[in-house]
Amino acid sequence: MAEERTSTVDVLRVTHEASSRNDDLLAVEEPLEIRVAWSAGGEQREKNISVTMRTPGDDFDLAAGFLMTEGLIGAAENIDAIRHWGSPNVVRVGLRDGIRFDGSKLDRHFYTTSSCGVCGKTSIDALRVAATPLPQATAIDSGLVYRLPALLERSQSAFRVTGGLHGAAIISSGGEVLCIREDIGRHNAVDKAIGALFREGRTPLRDSILMVSSRAGFELAQKAIVAGIPVLATVGAPSTLAVDLAREFNLTLLGFVRDGRFNVYAGEVT
C-alpha cells in the first residue's frame, strides 16, 4: 500500500508570486537490519549481515532477494522462516536445519558504490558474486521495449504521489507484469521484486525482463544475472562496468528506455 511508504510533512511552497504553507507527501526512509540464523555443528548461530536504508514494506521480499542476489542462499526451500525480530526495522531469516551457511562470504558484501557510500568490501575481485553466464544473449522485440516504461509507471503508485521512489518491474517476454516493487533505493527495489518471486520458487527467471527506473550500475546487472533474468532495461544510462559484465555473461542490456527510444549496449533487438 502506498500509505505505508509515504508520510505527510508541512512545507513552505515558494513561487515568484507568493509563498504558502501546505502539506507534502514524502517517501519514508528507515534502516533495515537483516540477520541470518543457522545451525552449525549442533550450535545455533546468528549474524547481522546488512543494514540498508529502505522504504518500509515488502521487508521479507527485500531480505530474501538480497540473500539470493548476493549468492548467500540458492533456493527458497533453504529458508525456514522470515520474521521481524523485536522491531519493524529488523528482519531475521532463519535457515532450515542442515542448510550450510558460509558466514565468511559476508566479508565481501559491504563495499563502496556510487549510491551507498563506504560499505567495505576488501578487494575488487570480491565484487563478483559466483554466477554462470546466461545461456545466450536474448533477442528482445523492440515493440515490447517501447512499452516497458508504461508498464513500469502504471504500477508505481507511491512514486506518483511522492516523486521519490524507484521502481523495479519483472515483466514476461509476453508483456505481463509478474511483479513490481518500489523503494527509495534502486537496489532495494530490485531485491524486493526478485525476492518476491524467489520466495514463490519462481527463479531462475529465464523468460523475463527486469525494467528499472534508474541507471544501470554493476550491481543491478549482477543481480539480474544471478536471478537468471536475461534482459535488463533501465530508464537511465549504464556504467562501463555494467556493460562489460553484460557482454561477458550474455545479459541483454538496454539503456535510456524512454520517450520512444532506447540504446542497446549488449545483446540484440528484433
ZASE-934467 format. One line per field, with one value per residue (C-alpha): residue in three letters; x, y, z. Coordinates in nm, 4 decimals, padded with zeros to 6 digits. Layout:
N
r <- (ALA, ...)
east <- (X, ...)
north <- (Y, ...)
up <- (Z, ...)
This chain:
270
r <- (MET, ALA, GLU, GLU, ARG, THR, SER, THR, VAL, ASP, VAL, LEU, ARG, VAL, THR, HIS, GLU, ALA, SER, SER, ARG, ASN, ASP, ASP, LEU, LEU, ALA, VAL, GLU, GLU, PRO, LEU, GLU, ILE, ARG, VAL, ALA, TRP, SER, ALA, GLY, GLY, GLU, GLN, ARG, GLU, LYS, ASN, ILE, SER, VAL, THR, MET, ARG, THR, PRO, GLY, ASP, ASP, PHE, ASP, LEU, ALA, ALA, GLY, PHE, LEU, MET, THR, GLU, GLY, LEU, ILE, GLY, ALA, ALA, GLU, ASN, ILE, ASP, ALA, ILE, ARG, HIS, TRP, GLY, SER, PRO, ASN, VAL, VAL, ARG, VAL, GLY, LEU, ARG, ASP, GLY, ILE, ARG, PHE, ASP, GLY, SER, LYS, LEU, ASP, ARG, HIS, PHE, TYR, THR, THR, SER, SER, CYS, GLY, VAL, CYS, GLY, LYS, THR, SER, ILE, ASP, ALA, LEU, ARG, VAL, ALA, ALA, THR, PRO, LEU, PRO, GLN, ALA, THR, ALA, ILE, ASP, SER, GLY, LEU, VAL, TYR, ARG, LEU, PRO, ALA, LEU, LEU, GLU, ARG, SER, GLN, SER, ALA, PHE, ARG, VAL, THR, GLY, GLY, LEU, HIS, GLY, ALA, ALA, ILE, ILE, SER, SER, GLY, GLY, GLU, VAL, LEU, CYS, ILE, ARG, GLU, ASP, ILE, GLY, ARG, HIS, ASN, ALA, VAL, ASP, LYS, ALA, ILE, GLY, ALA, LEU, PHE, ARG, GLU, GLY, ARG, THR, PRO, LEU, ARG, ASP, SER, ILE, LEU, MET, VAL, SER, SER, ARG, ALA, GLY, PHE, GLU, LEU, ALA, GLN, LYS, ALA, ILE, VAL, ALA, GLY, ILE, PRO, VAL, LEU, ALA, THR, VAL, GLY, ALA, PRO, SER, THR, LEU, ALA, VAL, ASP, LEU, ALA, ARG, GLU, PHE, ASN, LEU, THR, LEU, LEU, GLY, PHE, VAL, ARG, ASP, GLY, ARG, PHE, ASN, VAL, TYR, ALA, GLY, GLU, VAL, THR)
east <- (00.0000, 00.1282, 00.0195, 00.2828, 00.5590, 00.4708, 00.4452, 00.2942, 00.5159, 00.4487, 00.6340, 00.6601, 00.5867, 00.7556, 00.6907, 00.7791, 00.4362, 00.3830, 00.4573, 00.2176, 00.2123, 00.0992, 00.1220, 00.3538, 00.3869, 00.7390, 00.8825, 00.9637, 01.3257, 01.4245, 01.7064, 01.6509, 01.8837, 01.8951, 02.0047, 02.0598, 02.0256, 02.1525, 02.2822, 02.6483, 02.7999, 02.4937, 02.5181, 02.2773, 02.4448, 02.3158, 02.4780, 02.3820, 02.4740, 02.3434, 02.1912, 02.0278, 01.8294, 01.4948, 01.1303, 00.9255, 00.7104, 00.7927, 01.0748, 01.0665, 01.0983, 01.3903, 01.5734, 01.5201, 01.6122, 01.9285, 02.0427, 01.9709, 02.1248, 02.4351, 02.4841, 02.4225, 02.1092, 02.0489, 01.6941, 01.3796, 01.3449, 01.6583, 01.4599, 01.2631, 01.1076, 01.1411, 01.0065, 01.0504, 01.2717, 01.1957, 01.1496, 00.9788, 01.3261, 01.4920, 01.4290, 01.5591, 01.5959, 01.6089, 01.7524, 01.6318, 01.8215, 02.1051, 02.1473, 02.5098, 02.5726, 02.9160, 02.9490, 03.2901, 03.1158, 02.9791, 03.3190, 03.2622, 02.9082, 02.9775, 03.1634, 03.1796, 02.9449, 02.8253, 02.4934, 02.5605, 02.8858, 03.1512, 03.0372, 03.3686, 03.4443, 03.8059, 03.9002, 03.7851, 03.7658, 03.5172, 03.2694, 03.1793, 02.9169, 02.9555, 02.7390, 02.7410, 02.6796, 02.3241, 02.2575, 02.2884, 02.2062, 01.8302, 01.6945, 01.4031, 01.1186, 01.1534, 00.7763, 00.7829, 01.0799, 00.8837, 00.6052, 00.8292, 00.8260, 00.4450, 00.4203, 00.6502, 00.4947, 00.1401, 00.2074, 00.4230, 00.1532, 00.3866, 00.6070, 00.3063, 00.2348, 00.5931, 00.8223, 01.0848, 01.0765, 01.2487, 01.0525, 01.1613, 00.9308, 00.9842, 00.7949, 00.7437, 00.8535, 00.4827, 00.4419, 00.2819, 00.3946, 00.4954, 00.5989, 00.6694, 00.8208, 00.9118, 01.1792, 01.3852, 01.6898, 01.7005, 01.8996, 01.6341, 01.3526, 01.5270, 01.5900, 01.2257, 01.0959, 01.3353, 01.2854, 00.9070, 00.9331, 01.2251, 01.0135, 00.7475, 01.0065, 00.9880, 01.3588, 01.5590, 01.3533, 01.4661, 01.1766, 01.1609, 01.2816, 01.3908, 01.2834, 01.4198, 01.3536, 01.7199, 02.0604, 02.2253, 02.5284, 02.7352, 02.5184, 02.1919, 02.3443, 02.4868, 02.1541, 01.9763, 02.2357, 02.2225, 01.8411, 01.8640, 01.6948, 01.8204, 01.7255, 01.7904, 01.6298, 01.6738, 01.5435, 01.8932, 02.2435, 02.4546, 02.8040, 03.1068, 03.1365, 02.7712, 02.8266, 03.1395, 02.9562, 02.6531, 02.8683, 03.0667, 02.7583, 02.5231, 02.2900, 02.0924, 02.1374, 01.9219, 01.9604, 01.7695, 01.4473, 01.2078, 01.0304, 01.0065, 01.3770, 01.6488, 02.0128, 02.1352, 02.4627, 02.4686, 02.2527, 02.0157, 01.6803, 01.4492)
north <- (00.0000, 00.3484, 00.4728, 00.2531, 00.4091, 00.7766, 01.0377, 01.3867, 01.6829, 02.0547, 02.2597, 02.6175, 02.6394, 02.9342, 03.0828, 03.4159, 03.5462, 03.4169, 03.1603, 02.9398, 02.6602, 02.3211, 01.9507, 01.7397, 01.3619, 01.2239, 00.8763, 00.7191, 00.6185, 00.3972, 00.1497, -00.2246, -00.4690, -00.8147, -01.1065, -01.4714, -01.7568, -02.1070, -02.4224, -02.5276, -02.8220, -02.8535, -02.4896, -02.2121, -01.9132, -01.5733, -01.2839, -00.9363, -00.9264, -00.5924, -00.2607, -00.0884, 00.2324, 00.1371, 00.2327, 00.0162, -00.2511, -00.5828, -00.6294, -01.0088, -00.9876, -00.7476, -00.9774, -01.2866, -01.1047, -00.9614, -01.3017, -01.4610, -01.1964, -01.1763, -01.5506, -01.6420, -01.8549, -02.0610, -02.1846, -02.0631, -02.4058, -02.3256, -02.0682, -02.1913, -01.8604, -01.4862, -01.2556, -00.9176, -00.9557, -00.7264, -00.4264, -00.3423, -00.2402, -00.5774, -00.8893, -01.2310, -01.5018, -01.8465, -02.1279, -02.4858, -02.7458, -02.8949, -02.5963, -02.4917, -02.1198, -01.9788, -01.6806, -01.5982, -01.4842, -01.1932, -01.0232, -00.9260, -00.7978, -00.4410, -00.2133, 00.1349, 00.2215, 00.5453, 00.5010, 00.3585, 00.5171, 00.3337, -00.0216, -00.2048, -00.4974, -00.5956, -00.6364, -00.5727, -00.9487, -00.9732, -00.7633, -01.0649, -01.2951, -01.6508, -01.6763, -01.8566, -01.6908, -01.6862, -01.9365, -01.6706, -01.3074, -01.2793, -01.1006, -00.8902, -00.7494, -00.3720, -00.3296, -00.4636, -00.2443, 00.0674, -00.0451, -00.1132, 00.2387, 00.2499, -00.0999, 00.0117, 00.3520, 00.2153, 00.0302, 00.2911, 00.4163, 00.5618, 00.7325, 00.9146, 01.0841, 01.1443, 01.1504, 00.9966, 00.6195, 00.3934, 00.1155, -00.2300, -00.4476, -00.8041, -00.8472, -01.1610, -01.1745, -01.1570, -00.8225, -00.9448, -00.7670, -01.0547, -00.8372, -00.4736, -00.3179, 00.0373, 00.1657, 00.4754, 00.2693, 00.1195, -00.1813, -00.2450, -00.2189, -00.4815, -00.7094, -00.6761, -00.7704, -01.0623, -01.1704, -01.1864, -01.4324, -01.6171, -01.6858, -01.8349, -02.0690, -01.8986, -01.8384, -01.8563, -01.6079, -01.7161, -01.5770, -01.2267, -00.8688, -00.6502, -00.2892, -00.0327, 00.3406, 00.4284, 00.3954, 00.0535, 00.0051, -00.3074, -00.4336, -00.4202, -00.6151, -00.8679, -00.9126, -00.9772, -01.2378, -01.4197, -01.4318, -01.5738, -01.2701, -01.2409, -00.8761, -00.5626, -00.2394, 00.0946, 00.4460, 00.5878, 00.5152, 00.2085, 00.2230, 00.0842, -00.1989, -00.2934, -00.3125, -00.5254, -00.7626, -00.7852, -00.8753, -01.1317, -01.3030, -01.2803, -01.0288, -00.8134, -00.4590, -00.1669, 00.1925, 00.5198, 00.3246, 00.6172, 00.8595, 00.6077, 00.5309, 00.3137, 00.2124, -00.1472, -00.1971, -00.5772, -00.8384, -00.7960, -00.6381, -00.7526)
up <- (00.0000, -00.0881, 00.2572, 00.4231, 00.2169, 00.2436, 00.5172, 00.5257, 00.6185, 00.6413, 00.3792, 00.2611, -00.1121, -00.2787, -00.6231, -00.7838, -00.6873, -00.3321, -00.0637, 00.1307, 00.3855, 00.2535, 00.3250, 00.1098, 00.0764, 00.1045, 00.0657, 00.4021, 00.4599, 00.7540, 00.8236, 00.7920, 00.9618, 00.8018, 01.0218, 00.9348, 01.1845, 01.1105, 01.2752, 01.2538, 01.4360, 01.6553, 01.7617, 01.6747, 01.5168, 01.4191, 01.2394, 01.1292, 00.7617, 00.6381, 00.7311, 00.4373, 00.4136, 00.2658, 00.2342, 00.4758, 00.3186, 00.1489, 00.4009, 00.3752, -00.0037, 00.0384, 00.2795, 00.0650, -00.2541, -00.1022, 00.0217, -00.3139, -00.5408, -00.3216, -00.3609, 00.0036, -00.0415, -00.3531, -00.3047, -00.1329, 00.0346, 00.2363, 00.4335, 00.7326, 00.8369, 00.7866, 01.0547, 01.2130, 01.5173, 01.8081, 01.5797, 01.2497, 01.1303, 01.1956, 00.9863, 01.0871, 00.8234, 00.9805, 00.7691, 00.7766, 00.9761, 00.7776, 00.5454, 00.5349, 00.5542, 00.4781, 00.7080, 00.5603, 00.2410, 00.4383, 00.4316, 00.0698, 00.0974, 00.2034, -00.0283, -00.1751, -00.4626, -00.6128, -00.4359, -00.0907, 00.0261, 00.2216, 00.2862, 00.2840, 00.0504, 00.0788, -00.2880, -00.6424, -00.7035, -00.4164, -00.6118, -00.8217, -00.6808, -00.8101, -01.1205, -01.4518, -01.7882, -01.9136, -02.1959, -02.4660, -02.5185, -02.5631, -02.8690, -02.7493, -02.9578, -02.9980, -02.9759, -02.6212, -02.5292, -02.6217, -02.3845, -02.0842, -01.9303, -01.9347, -01.7840, -01.5016, -01.4386, -01.4379, -01.1119, -00.9352, -00.7007, -00.4373, -00.6955, -00.8384, -00.5058, -00.3906, -00.6948, -00.4667, -00.5144, -00.7642, -00.9280, -01.0452, -01.2535, -01.3670, -01.6917, -01.9002, -02.2623, -02.3463, -02.1689, -01.8435, -01.5262, -01.2962, -01.0030, -00.9251, -00.6150, -00.5111, -00.2766, -00.2119, -00.3137, -00.6623, -00.5405, -00.2764, -00.5310, -00.7436, -00.4445, -00.3387, -00.6842, -00.7278, -00.3670, -00.4049, -00.6940, -00.5335, -00.2246, -00.4533, -00.6068, -00.9460, -01.0025, -01.2220, -01.4220, -01.7678, -01.9721, -01.8269, -01.8344, -01.5432, -01.6005, -01.3549, -01.3170, -01.2740, -01.4291, -01.4639, -01.2427, -01.1894, -00.9025, -01.0951, -01.3834, -01.1389, -00.9590, -01.2901, -01.3891, -01.0545, -01.0761, -01.4292, -01.5865, -01.9465, -02.0131, -01.8057, -01.9239, -01.7482, -01.7885, -01.7411, -01.8604, -01.7831, -01.6403, -01.8232, -01.5725, -01.6210, -01.9968, -01.9539, -01.7207, -01.9512, -02.2505, -02.0534, -01.9059, -02.2098, -02.0463, -02.2906, -02.1576, -02.2701, -02.1545, -02.1957, -02.2434, -02.2535, -02.4859, -02.7681, -02.7894, -02.6341, -02.6708, -02.6946, -02.5039, -02.5120, -02.6816, -02.9744, -03.0549, -03.3334)
